[in-house]
């Protein structure tokens, strides 16, 4: 049964406005709203759609929303569902970016961010652990993840890393399944170094930079860190590592997809024009890919080779994420207090199921208080 565009818009605006807690929480909310409450889809169908989102790059929960929109109202539903899920977070992040640029140098902002940054590192460490348990599922994927981290520190291009680790794991697992000699099929992706280049941050260049990231990024929102660090910080030099960590911190405080970090980053680079172009660029591939693959969900889901390639790409994404986490940690853990915050938050987040939003708020308050105590 098809649904009206207005119904789809209302549902996904609501979800986009309250979807705190990351992709897993977003998907759980969609299951409750779409499957249980409204019965728009069966749970089996929802799981099929979720499975195919893992085979394409981009933010999984956003792509699931886009899939649901396409199922219920064709290409118009696809646009409405995806846009409405993104817009609330985009608007909030945009406003916070304006405030950040205006008040960044104030002591109050410095104190808050002083405490928030170490907490974000702990949140990323937990995400690394959770992703790692799923991504490093066997020997080929574990080796692939380690190789990706090494390749990251050697300065290799992240697209090349993802592609070759994905192919390497796919070939290796195929050979293992066929009980043949491995014969060196698992290869190191040390073929090219990504040079340091500089582009002017014009609207079209910002769009293309984020379009590239949205087109190739596997592994969820936190892997976005690796791509932003390599491209925007190291290659294009549009951003500093400190600003990148601030952008991720803001992403933790807002609902919806963490990819709306692009809105914040785009605003820092080029104001309102940058915010718009970065957001469109990073999300556009998801709309196009869902439109292309949705009719092929069943065949893709049953493909062993596609699954093996995805295993390799996920492992490489984990390796990239580990590399950039180390870099960000060196920028945020600057003294004993920030080290203490990382350790305590890591212990708390692993032992108790506390929403990351609360942890970020508590970290900001702790940083604010400590900042002013040492200033007295």
N, C-alpha and C positions, 0 to 999 in steps of 0.2 A: 504493500500500500504506500503510495506516494504521500509526501507531506508538503504543506505550503511553505513558501520561502519565509514568511513571517514567523511561523512556528519554529523553523530551524534557527532563524536569527535569535529569537527569544531564548531558546535553550542554550545556544552556544555563547551568547553574550553573558548569560548567567554563569555558565561554567568558566568562561574566561575571567570573570570578575572574582570568583571564589576559589579558583584552582591553585591553592598553595600546596607546597610539599613535593614538587618535582613530578616527572613523568609517571611514576608508579601511582602516585595519588591522583593525577589527572585521569589516568585510565580507569582507576577504581570508580571515580566520580561518573565517568561516562557509562560505565557498566550499570551503575545504579540508576542513572537518569534515563539512559536509552533502552537498556534491556529490561530492567525490573519495573521502573515506574511507567514508562511510555510504551514499552514493548514494540519499539520500532524495528528491532533486529533480535534474532536469537543469540544466545551467548556463543553458540558454535560459530555463527557468522562473524560476530565481533572478534573472536579469537583468530579466525581466518584472516580478517583484515589486519589485525594486529601483527600476525605472523609475516604478512607480506611487507608491512612497513619496516620490518627489520632487514629486508633485502634491498631497500633503497636508501640512499643518503637522506639526511634531514632529521628534524625533530619528530620522534615517534608519536607523541601524544597529539601534536598538531596535525600530523599526517593521518592519524586515526580519525580525528574530527573531520578532515577533508574527505576521507573515504566514506564516512557516514553520510555527509552531505550529498555526495555523489550517488550513493545508494538510494537516498530518499527523494532526490529531486534533480538528478542529472547534473550537467555541468554548472547550471545556475546554483543548485544546492551546494556543490563543491566550493564555489566562490564564497557564498554566503556563510557556510559553516566555518570554513577556515578563517575568513576575515573577522567574523564575529568572535571567534576564540582568541584571535591575536590582539584585536583592537583595545580591549580594556587594559591589558598589560602594557601595550605600546604607549597608551596615553599616560599611564602612571609613570612609566620609566622616562618618558619624554619630559614630564614635569619635574621629576627628580634630577634629570640632567641639567635643566635650566637652573634649578636651585643650586646644584653642585658647582656649576661654572660661576655662578654669582657669589657664592659664599665659601668657596673652596679654601680660601686663605684664612678664614676666621678660626680662632682657637677652638670654638665649640665643634666645628666640623672636623678639625684635626683630631680632637680627643675622641670623638665617636669612631672615626675611621681607624684610629690607632688601636682600638679594642676590637673592631669588627674584622679587620684583615686576618688576624690569627685564627679567629673562629671560622672564617671562610676556609682557611687552609685545612682545619680539622674536618669540615664538611666534605671537602674534596677528597681527603684521605679516606673517609668512609665510603664515598662514591667509588673510589679506586678499588677498595676491598670488595664491594658488592659486585662491581663490573668484573673484577678479576676472577671471582669465583665462577662466573658464567663464561667469561671469555677464554680463560686458560683452562679449558676443559680436558686437554690431553697433552701429550708431549709436543706435537707439532705446533699447537697454538701457544703453548708456554714458551717454546723457543722463539716463535715468531714475535711474541710480545717483548721479550728481552732484546731481540735484534732491532726492533723498532725503536726502543729507547736508545740503544747505542747509535743507531742511524740518526736520530734526532740530535744528539749531542755532537755528531760529526757534521751537522749542518746540511743533511740531505733533504731534498724536496719532499714535503709531506705527502703529495699526491703519488709520487713514485714509491714511497714507503708503503702506503696503503695498497697500491696496485700489486707490487711485487710480493709483499707478504701474503696478500690474499691469494694470488696465483700459486705461490710456493706451498701454502698450506693445502690448497685445493689439490694440487698435483701429488703432494706427499701422501695425503689421506687416501687419494684414489689408488696410489701404488700400494699402500698398506692394505687397503681393502681387497686389492687383487692379489695380495701376498707375493709381490714381486720385489726385486732388489731395489732399494731406495736410490742407489747409484748417484748420489749427489744432487738429486732433484730439488732438495731444499736449499735454496741459494740465498746468499747475502745480497740485500738490495743496495749495495754500495757502488752505484753506477754513475751518479751525478750529484754534484753539489749545487744547492740552490744559491745563486749569487746574491749579494746585497745590492739592491737596486732602489732607486728613488723615483716615485711618481708624485706629481702635484696632486693634492687632495681635492680635485674637482668633483663635481657631482657625478659625472659619468665614470670617473676612476673609482670613486667610492662604491658606486653601484656594481661595477665589474669585480671589484675586490670581494665584495660580499656575495655576489652571484657565484663566484668560483667556490667560496667556502660552502655555501648552501648546496652546491651541486655535488660535492665530494665528501661531505662530512658524515662519517658513520660513528656510532658509539654513544650518542646522546649529547646533551647540552654541555657537560663538563669537558668533553673533548674539544669543544669550541675554543677553550683556552689555548690549546696547542697551536691551532691555526691562527688565532688572533696574535699570539705571541710571535710566531714565526713571520707572518706577513706584515701586520700593522706596526709591530714594535721593532723587529729586527730588519726586515727588508725595506719597507716603505718609510719607516721612522715617522709615522703619523702620531704615535702614541708612546707613552712610557709604560714600563711594567707596573709601576705604581698606579697609574690611571686604569690600566687593565684590571688590576685586582679590585680597585674601587668599583669598576663597572660590574664585576661579578658579585661584589657585595650588595650592590643595589638590586641585582637580579634575585638575590636570596630574599629580599624584603617584599617582593612584588609577586602577585599571582601570575598564572599563565606560563607560557613556554619561556625557558631561560634564554632562548634565541633572541628575545627582545632586548637582550644585552646589546645587540647590534644598534638599536635605537639610541641607547645611551652613548655608545662609542661614536656613532655617526654624528651625534650632536657635538661631542667634544672636538671632533675633527673639523666640522664645517657648519655648525649651527643647525637651524631647522632643515635646510636643504640636505645636509648630511644625514640627519636622523631619518628623513623620508627615504632617501636613496639607499641607505644601508638596510633599512627594514624591508623594503621591496626586494632588494637584491638577495637577501639571505632566505626569504620565504618563497620567492617566486618558483624556484626549482621544485619545491614540495608540491605545489599546485599542479605543475606540468607533469611531474612523475606519477602522481596519483591518477591523473587523467589518463595517462598512457598505460599504466599497469593494472588498474582496477579490473578491466575485463579479463585479465590473465591470472587472477588470484589463484585459482585452483591449480593450474599447471605450474606456476612458479613455486607454490607451496610444496609440491610433490617432487621438485627437482633436487636430487642429491648433490649434484655439482654446484648448484647455486647455494645450497646450504654450506658446503665445504668452503666455498669462496668467502661467504659471509663470515664463517668462523675465523678465517685468516684476517679479514679486514677488521673485525672486532678486536682481535688480539693486537693488531698493529695500532688501533685507536687507543687501546689501553696503554701500550708502550709510549705513544706520543703524550698521552695525558700524564704519565708518570714523570716524563722528562720536564714538562712545563711546570708541574707541581713543585719540583725541586727549585726551579728558577724563582717562582713566586714566593716560595718559603724563604729564600735568602733575602727577598725584598721586604717581607712583612715581619719576620722574626728578628728583631734588631736588639733586644735586650732580654733580661731575665723575666720581666713581666710578660712580654709577648710570648716567650717560650713557655712560661707557666700556663698562659691561656690556651695555647695549642695543645699541651699535654692534658690539661683538665678537660677541655672540650672534647678531645678525642676519646678520653675515658668515658665521659658522660654519654656521648653520642653512640658509642658502641654498646654501652650497658643498658641504656634506657631509650625508648622510642619517643624522642622529643622532637617536635616539629622544628625544622631548621630556622624558621622565622623567629621563634622565641630565643633560640641560641644566639642569633645575630643581634637581636635587641638587647639581650643580657650582656653580650660582649661589648656592644657599643656603650652601654651604661657603665660597665666596669672600666672601659678605656677612658670615658669621659671623667669619671671620678678620680681615677689614678692620675690622669693627665693634669688635673687641677691640684691634686694633693702635692705632686712634685713641683708644681709651679709656684706654690705658696712660699 
